[in-house]
Amino acid sequence: TATHAIERAAAEASKSDDTVRIAFTNSSDRLTSKDTELVFERFHRIEKSRSRETGGAGIGLSIVKQLVEAHGGTVGVIPGDSTICFWVELPS
């Protein structure tokens, strides 16, 4: 397992016999249950103050999910009280 912290963010990677898992944790306001369900949907923005004009089309996590699933993997999100963790698991 390797961990690298950047200010308020951390990345962690681990490997088991058949999978590689990468997790990214960052400080964040608590996600609503609706945001947790929709976070990987195209055009969904967690940060409501953002728009196409201020940055972000709301497709980044959707693209991640499609790419990971195309390689036989899975993605997920774990909301915390003051953090959010996005994880990716791929076959090793």
Backbone as a printed PyTorch tensor [residue, N CA C, xyz], in Angstrom:
tensor([[[  0.8450,  -1.1840,   0.0000],
         [  0.0000,   0.0000,   0.0000],
         [  0.8840,   1.2370,   0.0000]],

        [[  0.5430,   2.1780,  -0.8680],
         [  1.2870,   3.4340,  -0.9340],
         [  0.3120,   4.5810,  -0.7700]],

        [[  0.7030,   5.6000,  -0.0210],
         [ -0.1410,   6.7720,   0.1870],
         [  0.6730,   8.0180,  -0.0950]],

        [[  0.0570,   8.9760,  -0.7840],
         [  0.7120,  10.2480,  -1.0750],
         [ -0.2780,  11.3600,  -0.7650]],

        [[  0.0600,  12.2380,   0.1460],
         [ -0.8460,  13.3180,   0.5340],
         [ -0.4330,  14.6290,  -0.1200]],

        [[ -1.4170,  15.3680,  -0.5880],
         [ -1.1890,  16.6920,  -1.1740],
         [ -2.1420,  17.6470,  -0.4720]],

        [[ -1.6270,  18.4640,   0.4270],
         [ -2.4290,  19.3760,   1.2340],
         [ -3.6060,  18.6470,   1.8690]],

        [[ -4.8300,  18.8610,   1.3690],
         [ -6.0030,  18.2390,   1.9740],
         [ -6.4770,  17.0280,   1.1850]],

        [[ -5.6580,  16.5110,   0.2950],
         [ -6.0410,  15.3650,  -0.5220],
         [ -5.0480,  14.2310,  -0.2930]],

        [[ -5.5160,  13.0060,  -0.5260],
         [ -4.6280,  11.8460,  -0.4010],
         [ -4.9940,  10.8340,  -1.4690]],

        [[ -3.9890,  10.1500,  -1.9640],
         [ -4.1860,   9.0610,  -2.9190],
         [ -3.5730,   7.8120,  -2.3130]],

        [[ -4.2590,   6.6940,  -2.4390],
         [ -3.7870,   5.4390,  -1.8810],
         [ -3.9740,   4.3460,  -2.9170]],

        [[ -2.9970,   3.4770,  -3.0460],
         [ -3.0830,   2.3500,  -3.9650],
         [ -2.7570,   1.0710,  -3.2090]],

        [[ -3.4880,   0.0050,  -3.5250],
         [ -3.2200,  -1.2940,  -2.9110],
         [ -3.5120,  -2.3840,  -3.9320]],

        [[ -2.9180,  -3.5540,  -3.7160],
         [ -3.0710,  -4.6610,  -4.6470],
         [ -3.3810,  -5.9220,  -3.8590]],

        [[ -4.3530,  -6.6770,  -4.3510],
         [ -4.6200,  -8.0060,  -3.8050],
         [ -4.2650,  -9.0120,  -4.8980]],

        [[ -4.6170, -10.2670,  -4.6980],
         [ -4.2830, -11.2880,  -5.6920],
         [ -4.8820, -10.9960,  -7.0560]],

        [[ -6.1020, -10.4590,  -7.0730],
         [ -6.7790, -10.2960,  -8.3640],
         [ -7.2370,  -8.8780,  -8.6950]],

        [[ -6.9970,  -7.9120,  -7.8150],
         [ -7.4210,  -6.5370,  -8.0970],
         [ -6.3760,  -5.5100,  -7.6440]],

        [[ -6.4600,  -4.3740,  -8.2860],
         [ -5.6990,  -3.1940,  -7.8780],
         [ -6.7370,  -2.1440,  -7.5050]],

        [[ -6.5620,  -1.5210,  -6.3610],
         [ -7.5120,  -0.5020,  -5.8950],
         [ -6.7670,   0.8130,  -5.7220]],

        [[ -7.3490,   1.8730,  -6.2630],
         [ -6.8140,   3.2210,  -6.1110],
         [ -7.9220,   4.0690,  -5.5030]],

        [[ -7.6000,   4.7730,  -4.4320],
         [ -8.5900,   5.6110,  -3.7520],
         [ -8.0480,   7.0330,  -3.6260]],

        [[ -8.9170,   7.9970,  -3.8800],
         [ -8.5860,   9.4150,  -3.7680],
         [ -9.5190,  10.0310,  -2.7370]],

        [[ -8.9580,  10.6090,  -1.6910],
         [ -9.7500,  11.2230,  -0.6300],
         [ -9.4390,  12.7040,  -0.5650]],

        [[-10.4760,  13.5040,  -0.4010],
         [-10.3230,  14.9480,  -0.3590],
         [-11.3060,  15.5030,   0.6650]],

        [[-10.9890,  16.6640,   1.2160],
         [-11.9490,  17.3000,   2.1040],
         [-13.1330,  17.7810,   1.2670]],

        [[-14.3150,  17.6970,   1.8420],
         [-15.5240,  18.0350,   1.0980],
         [-16.6810,  18.2150,   2.0610]],

        [[-17.6420,  19.0000,   1.6320],
         [-18.8870,  19.0560,   2.3820],
         [-19.5770,  17.7000,   2.2570]],

        [[-20.4080,  17.3810,   3.1910],
         [-21.1020,  16.0910,   3.1650],
         [-21.9950,  16.0060,   1.9330]],

        [[-21.9290,  14.8670,   1.2430],
         [-22.7820,  14.6360,   0.0780],
         [-24.1890,  14.2830,   0.5190]],

        [[-25.1670,  14.7460,  -0.2360],
         [-26.5310,  14.3110,   0.0060],
         [-26.6760,  12.9020,  -0.5530]],

        [[-27.6980,  12.1890,  -0.1310],
         [-27.9190,  10.8450,  -0.6670],
         [-28.1950,  10.9080,  -2.1670]],

        [[-28.8360,  11.9730,  -2.6360],
         [-29.0880,  12.1390,  -4.0690],
         [-27.7730,  12.3120,  -4.8250]],

        [[-26.8660,  13.1410,  -4.2920],
         [-25.5630,  13.3210,  -4.9330],
         [-24.7910,  12.0060,  -4.9910]],

        [[-24.8340,  11.2230,  -3.9130],
         [-24.1350,   9.9420,  -3.8860],
         [-24.6630,   9.0230,  -4.9810]],

        [[-25.9720,   9.0060,  -5.1930],
         [-26.5740,   8.1620,  -6.2260],
         [-26.2290,   8.6420,  -7.6310]],

        [[-26.1110,   9.9610,  -7.8180],
         [-25.9640,  10.5330,  -9.1500],
         [-24.5460,  10.9530,  -9.5130]],

        [[-23.5870,  10.7880,  -8.6240],
         [-22.2600,  11.3680,  -8.8130],
         [-21.5690,  10.8790, -10.0890]],

        [[-21.8750,   9.6860, -10.5640],
         [-21.2360,   9.1690, -11.7690],
         [-22.0990,   9.3570, -13.0180]],

        [[-23.2220,  10.0620, -12.8900],
         [-24.0910,  10.3230, -14.0390],
         [-23.5770,  11.5200, -14.8280]],

        [[-23.7410,  11.4520, -16.1380],
         [-23.2980,  12.5690, -16.9880],
         [-24.0370,  13.8480, -16.6330]],

        [[-23.3010,  14.9330, -16.6450],
         [-23.7920,  16.3000, -16.4370],
         [-24.2540,  16.5880, -15.0070]],

        [[-24.0080,  15.6770, -14.0700],
         [-24.3570,  15.9470, -12.6710],
         [-23.1740,  16.6460, -12.0070]],

        [[-23.4390,  17.7590, -11.3720],
         [-22.4040,  18.5090, -10.6540],
         [-22.7020,  18.4660,  -9.1610]],

        [[-21.7190,  18.0360,  -8.3920],
         [-21.8820,  18.0460,  -6.9370],
         [-21.8560,  19.4810,  -6.4390]],

        [[-20.9000,  20.2510,  -6.9500],
         [-20.7490,  21.6500,  -6.5560],
         [-21.7530,  22.4780,  -7.3490]],

        [[-22.8330,  22.8690,  -6.7070],
         [-23.9340,  23.5540,  -7.3860],
         [-23.5640,  24.9440,  -7.9040]],

        [[-22.5100,  25.5430,  -7.3570],
         [-22.1340,  26.8830,  -7.8080],
         [-21.3640,  26.8540,  -9.1230]],

        [[-20.9580,  25.6650,  -9.5750],
         [-20.1950,  25.5680, -10.8210],
         [-21.1250,  25.4600, -12.0160]],

        [[-20.6520,  25.9810, -13.1220],
         [-21.4020,  25.8940, -14.3720],
         [-20.3970,  25.7220, -15.5000]],

        [[-20.8770,  25.5760, -16.7080],
         [-19.9630,  25.4590, -17.8450],
         [-19.0960,  26.6990, -17.9660]],

        [[-19.6540,  27.8400, -17.6030],
         [-18.9030,  29.0940, -17.7030],
         [-17.8090,  29.1900, -16.6410]],

        [[-18.0510,  28.6330, -15.4540],
         [-17.0710,  28.7370, -14.3710],
         [-16.1810,  27.5120, -14.2740]],

        [[-16.3780,  26.5440, -15.1250],
         [-15.5010,  25.3720, -15.1390],
         [-16.2180,  24.0950, -14.8170]],

        [[-16.1390,  23.1720, -15.7340],
         [-16.7020,  21.8510, -15.5050],
         [-18.0090,  21.6400, -16.2260]],

        [[-18.0590,  20.5310, -16.9640],
         [-19.2780,  20.1740, -17.6810],
         [-20.0600,  19.0940, -16.9590]],

        [[-19.4820,  18.5470, -15.8920],
         [-20.1730,  17.4990, -15.1590],
         [-20.0690,  16.1370, -15.8340]],

        [[-18.9990,  15.9180, -16.6200],
         [-18.8660,  14.6240, -17.2880],
         [-17.6290,  13.8430, -16.8600]],

        [[-16.7570,  14.4340, -16.0730],
         [-15.4960,  13.7900, -15.7140],
         [-15.6590,  12.4440, -15.0360]],

        [[-16.4730,  12.3590, -13.9870],
         [-16.6350,  11.0950, -13.2780],
         [-17.4010,  10.0760, -14.1080]],

        [[-18.2700,  10.5430, -14.9860],
         [-18.9690,   9.6370, -15.8990],
         [-17.9750,   8.9780, -16.8530]],

        [[-17.0330,   9.7600, -17.3560],
         [-15.9990,   9.2180, -18.2440],
         [-15.1280,   8.2180, -17.4830]],

        [[-14.7490,   8.5490, -16.2610],
         [-13.9610,   7.6230, -15.4370],
         [-14.7000,   6.3050, -15.2970]],

        [[-15.9860,   6.3590, -14.9630],
         [-16.7680,   5.1380, -14.7670],
         [-16.8030,   4.3020, -16.0450]],

        [[-17.0340,   4.9280, -17.1840],
         [-17.0920,   4.1970, -18.4530],
         [-15.7540,   3.5380, -18.7770]],

        [[-14.6590,   4.2620, -18.5720],
         [-13.3410,   3.6980, -18.8530],
         [-13.0070,   2.5330, -17.9300]],

        [[-13.2850,   2.6980, -16.6520],
         [-12.9860,   1.6420, -15.6820],
         [-13.8250,   0.4040, -15.9750]],

        [[-15.1220,   0.5810, -16.2290],
         [-15.9830,  -0.5630, -16.5290],
         [-15.5850,  -1.2360, -17.8410]],

        [[-15.1000,  -0.4680, -18.8100],
         [-14.6450,  -1.0480, -20.0800],
         [-13.4510,  -1.9810, -19.8680]],

        [[-12.7150,  -1.7780, -18.7660],
         [-11.5740,  -2.6230, -18.4460],
         [-11.9080,  -3.6570, -17.3710]],

        [[-13.2020,  -3.8880, -17.1310],
         [-13.6230,  -4.9120, -16.1810],
         [-13.5600,  -4.4950, -14.7340]],

        [[-13.5020,  -3.2050, -14.4730],
         [-13.3860,  -2.7130, -13.1040],
         [-14.6670,  -2.0930, -12.5840]],

        [[-14.5820,  -1.5660, -11.3850],
         [-15.7040,  -0.8920, -10.7410],
         [-15.2130,   0.4100, -10.1140]],

        [[-16.1450,   1.3240,  -9.9000],
         [-15.8560,   2.5950,  -9.2340],
         [-16.8720,   2.8050,  -8.1290]],

        [[-16.5350,   3.6660,  -7.1880],
         [-17.4800,   3.9700,  -6.1290],
         [-17.0960,   5.2310,  -5.3930]],

        [[-17.9730,   5.6190,  -4.5060],
         [-17.7550,   6.8130,  -3.7010],
         [-18.1370,   6.4920,  -2.2620]],

        [[-17.3410,   6.9930,  -1.3230],
         [-17.6170,   6.8320,   0.0990],
         [-17.6570,   8.2290,   0.7130]],

        [[-18.8580,   8.7370,   0.9900],
         [-18.9420,  10.0620,   1.6070],
         [-18.6670,   9.9850,   3.1040]],

        [[-17.9680,  10.9940,   3.6170],
         [-17.7370,  11.1090,   5.0490],
         [-18.3130,  12.4190,   5.5460]],

        [[-18.1270,  12.7020,   6.8210],
         [-18.6460,  13.9550,   7.3790],
         [-17.9450,  15.1670,   6.7860]],

        [[-16.6390,  15.0810,   6.5840],
         [-15.8990,  16.2130,   6.0290],
         [-14.9600,  15.7780,   4.9050]],

        [[-15.1390,  14.5610,   4.4060],
         [-14.3090,  14.0540,   3.3160],
         [-15.1710,  13.3180,   2.3000]],

        [[-14.5810,  13.0920,   1.1480],
         [-15.1990,  12.2530,   0.1210],
         [-14.0890,  11.3910,  -0.4600]],

        [[-14.3700,  10.1210,  -0.6340],
         [-13.3880,   9.1900,  -1.1720],
         [-13.9530,   8.5510,  -2.4360]],

        [[-13.2590,   8.7270,  -3.5380],
         [-13.5950,   8.0500,  -4.7850],
         [-12.6010,   6.9120,  -4.9470]],

        [[-13.0950,   5.7260,  -5.3060],
         [-12.2050,   4.5930,  -5.4860],
         [-12.4520,   3.9080,  -6.8190]],

        [[-11.4040,   3.2640,  -7.3050],
         [-11.4120,   2.5190,  -8.5580],
         [-10.7890,   1.1690,  -8.2680]],

        [[-11.4210,   0.0820,  -8.7130],
         [-10.8240,  -1.2450,  -8.6300],
         [-10.7560,  -1.8210, -10.0310]],

        [[ -9.5770,  -2.3310, -10.3770],
         [ -9.3480,  -2.9350, -11.6920],
         [ -8.7580,  -4.3290, -11.5040]],

        [[ -9.0610,  -5.2290, -12.4380],
         [ -8.4210,  -6.5380, -12.3660],
         [ -6.9010,  -6.3790, -12.5210]],

        [[ -6.1470,  -7.1650, -11.7580],
         [ -4.6870,  -7.0450, -11.8720],
         [ -4.1350,  -8.0250, -12.8860]]])
